[in-house]
Amino acid sequence: MNRSELVQALATKSGLSQKDASSFLNNFIDTVTEELQGGGSIDITGFGSFKVADRAAREARNPRTGETIQVPARRVPTFKAGKNLKAAL
């Protein structure tokens, strides 16, 4: 399912117009992004949680040349599925 299909499904299930559903989706994404940028987390009971994880710097190897390169430390978003979502699958 791509973004436009998700907007259409949200509009159908909620009875909103596609414009309102698209606005809701954009606001949801912006809110999650802002919270994670600030180092916070979002927990949606039964669905899952969005968090930020720190990855340490490490050495990696270029498979084509065999050259060793340094991969810098960075922060990455993570999602952990909740109990109800796991059970539904």
C-alpha positions as CSV (number, residue, x, y, z in Angstrom):
1,M,0.0,0.0,0.0
2,N,1.4,3.4,-1.0
3,R,0.7,6.8,0.5
4,S,-2.3,7.6,-1.8
5,E,-3.9,4.2,-1.2
6,L,-3.4,4.8,2.6
7,V,-5.1,8.2,2.3
8,Q,-8.0,6.7,0.4
9,A,-8.4,3.9,2.9
10,L,-8.4,6.4,5.8
11,A,-11.0,8.5,4.1
12,T,-13.2,5.5,3.4
13,K,-13.0,4.1,7.0
14,S,-13.4,7.5,8.7
15,G,-15.9,9.1,6.5
16,L,-13.6,12.1,5.9
17,S,-12.8,13.6,2.5
18,Q,-9.5,12.5,0.9
19,K,-8.2,16.1,1.5
20,D,-9.0,15.8,5.3
21,A,-7.5,12.3,5.5
22,S,-4.4,13.5,3.7
23,S,-4.1,16.4,6.1
24,F,-4.5,14.0,9.1
25,L,-1.8,11.7,7.7
26,N,0.6,14.6,7.1
27,N,0.0,16.0,10.6
28,F,0.6,12.5,12.1
29,I,3.9,12.1,10.3
30,D,5.0,15.6,11.3
31,T,4.1,15.0,14.9
32,V,6.0,11.7,15.0
33,T,9.0,13.3,13.3
34,E,9.1,16.3,15.7
35,E,8.9,14.0,18.7
36,L,11.7,11.7,17.5
37,Q,13.9,14.7,16.6
38,G,13.6,15.9,20.2
39,G,14.7,12.5,21.4
40,G,11.3,11.4,22.7
41,S,9.2,8.3,21.9
42,I,5.6,7.6,20.9
43,D,3.8,4.6,22.4
44,I,0.5,3.6,20.9
45,T,-1.0,0.9,23.1
46,G,-1.7,-2.2,21.2
47,F,-0.1,-0.9,17.9
48,G,3.5,-0.2,18.7
49,S,6.1,2.3,19.6
50,F,8.3,4.7,17.7
51,K,11.7,5.4,19.3
52,V,15.2,6.7,18.5
53,A,18.2,4.3,18.8
54,D,21.8,5.2,18.8
55,R,24.1,3.3,16.5
56,A,27.8,3.2,17.4
57,A,30.6,4.0,15.0
58,R,32.0,0.9,13.4
59,E,34.3,-0.4,10.7
60,A,32.8,-1.8,7.5
61,R,34.3,-3.3,4.4
62,N,33.5,-2.4,0.8
63,P,32.6,-5.8,-0.8
64,R,33.8,-4.7,-4.2
65,T,37.3,-3.5,-3.2
66,G,37.8,-5.0,0.2
67,E,38.7,-1.6,1.5
68,T,38.0,-0.9,5.2
69,I,35.9,2.2,5.8
70,Q,34.6,4.0,8.9
71,V,30.9,4.3,9.4
72,P,30.1,7.2,11.7
73,A,27.8,6.9,14.8
74,R,24.2,8.1,14.1
75,R,20.7,8.1,15.4
76,V,18.0,6.0,13.7
77,P,14.3,5.7,14.1
78,T,12.9,2.4,15.2
79,F,9.4,0.8,15.4
80,K,8.5,-2.1,17.6
81,A,5.2,-3.7,17.0
82,G,2.7,-4.0,19.9
83,K,1.0,-7.1,21.1
84,N,-2.3,-6.6,19.2
85,L,-0.5,-5.9,15.9
86,K,1.6,-9.0,16.3
87,A,-1.5,-11.1,17.2
88,A,-3.4,-9.8,14.1
89,L,-0.6,-11.0,11.8
